[in-house]
Amino acid sequence: MATDIATLPRTLTLSPSAPRVRMTAGAGSVGQKTWNLRRPITLIGSQRAAQIVLNDDSVSKSHCVIVNTGSAVLLRDLNSRTGTRCNDKPVDLVLLSDGDVLHVGPTTVQVAINSSDLSAETGINLNVDDPLIQPTPPTLTINGPDGRSRTVTIEQSTALIGRSPSSAVCLESDGISLAHALIFVFEGRPAICDLGSRAGLTLNGAAESLAPLNEGDLIQLGPYSIKVHFADARPALVSPDVVPQSAPPPHGPEPVNGALSLHSLEEQMAATWARWNDWQGSIRQSAALLQSRQQELLQRGAELDGQDAKLRGQLHDLELLRAELLAREGTLRTEREQHERSKTAWEQSQAAAQIQLEKRRRELDTMTVDLDRRRAELETLASEAAAREAKLNDRGTQLDVRQVKLEQRERRVQEMERVMGQLQTMLGQFPALDADVLSSGSMFVDPAPRPKPTPS
């Protein structure tokens, strides 16, 4: 029975036969990191929502993706600023092989792919589909916020939806990220993945991050609504709990040469139907176990995805902490260098100051000797001054004595002047005295002779 694609399940998990991918960055170095990719889509970029976070200014938030289609592994650049290189060649979309070397910004990533299909075991390519082409190209009817609609058919195995003009589906709106979502092939069917956009995406009214696309699906990206249509219908996988009921054959086996009786034929048919019913019961039981196991695996996958997201967040925080520690280390190294320079300058200034101190000490010693000499000279001068002061005191005493004598003589002169005044009065009474007698002065001779002044 054939059904359209709308009946396909909404889960995307890699089957055991899908290629197993391991990516290693910085192989052989102390900072080596290895990622085992267990998802159909692995986003590489500098944003926290990426599965592989590379903290560098040259790495875009959504730089590139690794797509595991279930039978092949693809690398798709997401219109990054610096591009993505595979084996030293810039690429947009390329089929990856074991041993390829990728360059994302300054980071070199080695790719290891372990395929478990017959193509890897026999060396014969049994996959007739081109991994870079959509087996069933979906047609998207895009209705914009201005009421206009347009139709885009996705031919490549991956198609970028975003605000970037080089996107396969360009949606010009502030609510659309540069790299918003990716349509890709998974197990031969189209699917869609959100690339850590700000607004996210909804599929048929429900928020989704990774889901297959079916006939009539309605995708909402910001103000744009996108209707999905397929030109042809494809058969769907039948649920394992639906087993077709068997019907008895229209006619029993014909007798062979009359050897088989009707009774024996009925017994054989009953045994055959019993085995058939047992086989159906065993199939139903196996199908139920498989379905239960699938549900457990899906639940475990969801838990692992949650743990993976948590670990990626912690890894992103650790990367930021590491970058902060590196920046602080650089700052401390710069401060240490400045401190070393300051220490060297201080030591040089100390040496110069020591030289200056030694020079000043020698000058002070010289000044001390000079002061001692001057002190001795001052003491000598003080002694001389004391001797002179004693002499001056003696002279002062002598002057005092002479002053007394002068005062005595002055009193005597005054007395003589009084006497002479009296004599003149008396002479006025005797005018007939001989003039010669008066002029000779014999009458006024001092009876006590004056002492000669002592030279000073």
Secondary structure, DSSP 8 states (H G I E B T S, - for coil): ----GGGS-S-----TTS-EEEEEESTTSTT-EEEEE-SSEEEEESSTTSSEE---TTS-SS-EEEEE-SS-EEEEE-S-SS-EEETTEEESEEE--TT-EEEETTEEEEEEEE--SHHHHHS-----S-TTB-SS-EEEEEE-TTS-EEEEE--BSEEEEESSTTSSEE--STTS-SS-EEEEEETTEEEEEE-S-SS-EEETTEEESEEE--TT-EEEETTEEEEEEESS-------TT--------SS----STT-S-HHHHHHHHHHHHHHHHHHHHHHHHHHHHHHHHHHHHHHHHHHHHHHHHHHHHHHHHHHHHHHHHHHHHHHHHHHHHHHHHHHHHHHHHHHHHHHHHHHHHHHHHHHHHHHHHHHHHHHHHHHHHHHHHHHHHHHHHHHHHHHHHHHHHHHHHHHHHHHHHHHHHHHHH-TTS-HHHHHHTGGG--SS--------
